Amino acid sequence: LLLRAHYRNRYGVRGLRLLQTLVRIVATDRNALIHDPDTGETMGVAAFTDRRLQSTVGNVADQVVVVPFPDERNGEGFVRLTTRGMRRFGSVDLELDGLPRNVEALEAATHLLYGLALKMVRAGEYDQEGYAVEVDDVIELTHRDVVQAYAGQPGRVPHCEGCPERVRLHLVERPPEAHDPIEHVVARVVAPRAQSDAADYDHPAWVRGALADLLGVR
């Protein structure tokens, strides 16, 4: 049984919360598992209920998964992380490449993507006339955004003593790939254009600096 709804990102994504309630009721009635085609996850009613979107739109990390892929753009030794599930918020999925193959950096990059996902949800809320809002050319992401993406999980994101706990970034659409969500845009996270458009732009170096500024991870 496929349940699908059309709604706009307004009032704390009330339409998505209603859809999730209907899914939970039907799955309970039929004693069924729930499959999410955007994230590829299959779960029971209890897990689905625990991860449902709260009215504050704070627990975006429960709604989106982050998937690792090889990083052909930057070559051997690097990894890229890509979100799945942003379609439900009317937003592009996000990809951060140029990541070193170590656990600490990949965990910090996951935090960054979840914080940015929350920022996109809130920035992308439709205006009173019902028209979508375009994201700013330069987005400022803060440590507070990251923490709020894990609503209900205090202590999940460590604080950084002595670092700015913020980073400025830009999103650019990348060409579609076979494993992307069907007919859905994926955008790369890069430095602001004044930096990323330069001929000598070093993306992996910028990523290291961004993670250090935001979370103190080098």
Phi, psi and omega per residue, in radians:
L1 nan 2.178 3.136
L2 -1.805 2.162 3.033
L3 -1.905 2.225 -3.107
R4 -2.402 2.518 3.135
A5 -2.434 2.606 3.026
H6 -1.896 2.181 -3.121
Y7 -2.651 2.938 3.106
R8 -1.950 2.721 3.108
N9 -1.345 1.440 3.115
R10 -2.464 2.659 3.067
Y11 0.975 0.867 3.140
G12 1.167 0.598 -3.115
V13 0.892 0.912 -3.109
R14 -1.021 -0.618 3.136
G15 -1.103 -0.681 3.103
L16 -1.173 -0.702 3.129
R17 -1.118 -0.660 3.082
L18 -1.152 -0.757 3.118
L19 -1.044 -0.744 3.141
Q20 -1.142 -0.588 3.066
T21 -1.136 -0.758 3.125
L22 -1.127 -0.716 3.093
V23 -1.053 -0.784 -3.135
R24 -1.078 -0.738 -3.120
I25 -1.133 -0.788 -3.127
V26 -1.143 -0.766 -3.122
A27 -1.115 -0.661 3.097
T28 -1.145 -0.765 -3.126
D29 -1.103 -0.638 -3.071
R30 -1.744 0.047 -3.115
N31 0.918 0.871 -2.995
A32 -1.985 2.777 2.951
L33 -1.456 2.818 -3.110
I34 -2.073 2.199 3.120
H35 -1.947 2.321 3.105
D36 -1.840 1.920 -3.074
P37 -1.216 -0.406 -3.140
D38 -1.331 -0.735 -3.124
T39 -1.651 -0.281 -3.113
G40 1.390 0.159 -3.096
E41 -1.554 2.579 2.991
T42 -2.213 2.270 -3.054
M43 -2.582 2.884 3.079
G44 -1.461 3.047 -3.084
V45 -1.105 -0.700 -3.098
A46 -1.091 -0.818 3.130
A47 -1.134 -0.706 3.120
F48 -1.084 -0.738 -3.140
T49 -1.152 -0.727 3.130
D50 -1.079 -0.546 -3.072
R51 -1.736 0.124 -3.092
R52 -1.079 2.667 -3.122
L53 -1.215 2.251 3.122
Q54 -1.475 2.789 -3.063
S55 -1.116 -0.403 3.130
T56 -1.355 -0.141 -3.066
V57 1.006 0.526 -3.109
G58 -1.518 -0.597 -3.005
N59 -1.590 0.935 3.128
V60 -1.095 -0.522 3.132
A61 -1.073 -0.411 3.091
D62 -1.393 -0.253 -3.046
Q63 -1.757 -0.311 -3.011
V64 -2.172 2.476 3.032
V65 -1.927 2.695 3.105
V66 -2.026 2.175 -3.014
V67 -2.030 2.315 3.106
P68 -1.497 2.568 3.060
F69 -2.453 2.756 2.985
P70 -1.069 2.625 -3.093
D71 -1.915 1.556 -3.125
E72 -1.237 -0.469 -3.086
R73 -1.108 -0.751 -3.066
N74 -1.773 -0.130 3.004
G75 1.684 -3.093 -3.080
E76 -1.046 2.471 3.125
G77 1.699 -0.123 -3.128
F78 -2.052 2.724 -3.140
V79 -2.247 2.702 2.999
R80 -2.186 2.581 3.107
L81 -2.048 2.383 -3.088
T82 -2.294 2.399 3.097
T83 -1.409 2.737 2.985
R84 -2.363 2.266 3.082
G85 2.067 -0.012 -3.112
M86 -1.266 -0.290 3.121
R87 -0.964 -0.661 -3.073
R88 -1.113 -0.309 3.096
F89 -1.753 0.092 -3.101
G90 1.256 0.488 -3.063
S91 -2.170 2.778 3.029
V92 -1.208 2.701 2.938
D93 -1.362 2.800 -2.979
L94 -2.086 2.500 3.134
E95 -2.379 2.306 3.075
L96 -2.114 2.047 3.142
D97 -1.944 -3.073 -3.129
G98 1.310 0.434 -3.086
L99 -1.637 2.359 3.085
P100 -1.221 2.730 -3.117
R101 -1.483 1.161 3.003
N102 -2.419 2.593 -2.956
V103 -1.072 -0.758 -3.071
E104 -1.075 -0.781 3.140
A105 -1.163 -0.718 -3.130
L106 -1.181 -0.623 3.075
E107 -1.162 -0.749 3.116
A108 -1.128 -0.687 3.116
A109 -1.132 -0.633 3.069
T110 -1.106 -0.763 3.074
H111 -1.023 -0.782 -3.137
L112 -1.020 -0.810 -3.108
L113 -1.131 -0.676 3.106
Y114 -1.159 -0.715 3.086
G115 -1.098 -0.729 3.106
L116 -1.165 -0.630 3.091
A117 -1.045 -0.787 3.099
L118 -1.084 -0.727 3.124
K119 -1.056 -0.712 3.139
M120 -1.163 -0.693 3.130
V121 -1.074 -0.801 -3.083
R122 -1.303 -0.675 3.137
A123 -1.246 -0.442 -3.060
G124 -1.604 0.154 3.136
E125 -1.140 2.382 -3.117
Y126 -1.118 2.574 3.113
D127 -1.384 -3.135 -3.053
Q128 -1.108 -0.430 3.118
E129 -1.502 -0.084 3.095
G130 1.579 0.169 3.133
Y131 -1.630 2.490 3.139
A132 -1.175 2.612 3.124
V133 -1.743 2.296 3.116
E134 -1.378 2.466 3.135
V135 -1.253 2.602 3.129
D136 -1.114 2.675 3.111
D137 -1.114 -0.650 3.060
V138 -2.064 2.169 -3.125
I139 -1.885 2.279 3.044
E140 -1.758 2.105 -3.141
L141 -1.869 2.321 -3.118
T142 -2.025 2.863 3.070
H143 -1.024 -0.624 3.138
R144 -1.096 -0.671 3.083
D145 -1.045 -0.737 -3.122
V146 -1.120 -0.798 -3.139
V147 -1.057 -0.748 -3.108
Q148 -1.165 -0.456 3.108
A149 -1.151 -0.365 3.112
Y150 -1.834 0.687 -3.088
A151 -0.856 2.335 -3.139
G152 1.522 0.014 3.129
Q153 -2.192 1.193 -3.091
P154 -1.060 2.486 3.120
G155 1.441 0.028 -3.105
R156 -1.185 -0.602 -3.089
V157 -1.941 2.056 -3.110
P158 -1.231 2.616 3.050
H159 -1.469 2.713 -3.141
C160 -2.025 2.053 3.104
E161 -1.398 2.168 3.027
G162 1.535 0.020 3.096
C163 -1.896 2.810 -3.054
P164 -1.092 -0.455 -3.077
E165 1.009 0.611 3.065
R166 -2.758 2.706 3.114
V167 -2.607 2.544 3.096
R168 -1.839 2.383 -3.042
L169 -2.571 3.023 -3.102
H170 -2.395 2.627 3.104
L171 -1.977 2.386 3.115
V172 -2.378 2.287 -3.131
E173 -1.127 2.347 3.053
R174 -1.849 2.793 3.120
P175 -1.046 2.542 3.140
P176 -1.152 2.625 3.097
E177 -2.171 2.818 -3.008
A178 -1.059 -0.547 -3.078
H179 -1.550 -0.002 -3.128
D180 -1.186 2.719 2.982
P181 -0.980 2.487 -3.045
I182 -1.077 2.227 3.068
E183 0.923 0.793 3.132
H184 -2.413 2.366 -3.061
V185 -1.373 2.462 2.991
V186 -2.034 2.281 -3.101
A187 -2.001 2.352 3.081
R188 -1.378 2.512 3.022
V189 -1.622 2.090 -3.120
V190 -2.354 3.073 3.059
A191 -1.183 2.779 3.032
P192 -0.894 2.635 -2.960
R193 -1.014 -0.566 3.118
A194 -0.998 -0.472 3.128
Q195 -1.752 -0.816 -3.026
S196 -1.295 -0.349 3.091
D197 -1.445 -0.167 -3.104
A198 -1.244 2.578 -3.107
A199 -1.094 -0.518 -3.079
D200 -1.746 0.348 -3.133
Y201 -1.096 2.226 3.126
D202 -1.944 1.697 -3.035
H203 -1.124 -0.861 3.113
P204 -0.978 -0.631 3.104
A205 -1.164 -0.705 3.101
W206 -1.113 -0.713 3.128
V207 -1.045 -0.798 3.122
R208 -1.026 -0.744 3.124
G209 -1.170 -0.660 -3.138
A210 -1.128 -0.766 3.128
L211 -1.163 -0.611 3.102
A212 -1.186 -0.767 -3.136
D213 -1.163 -0.673 -3.046
L214 -1.453 -0.736 -2.982
L215 -2.260 -0.005 3.121
G216 1.313 0.343 -3.116
V217 -1.806 2.238 3.138
R218 -2.062 nan nan
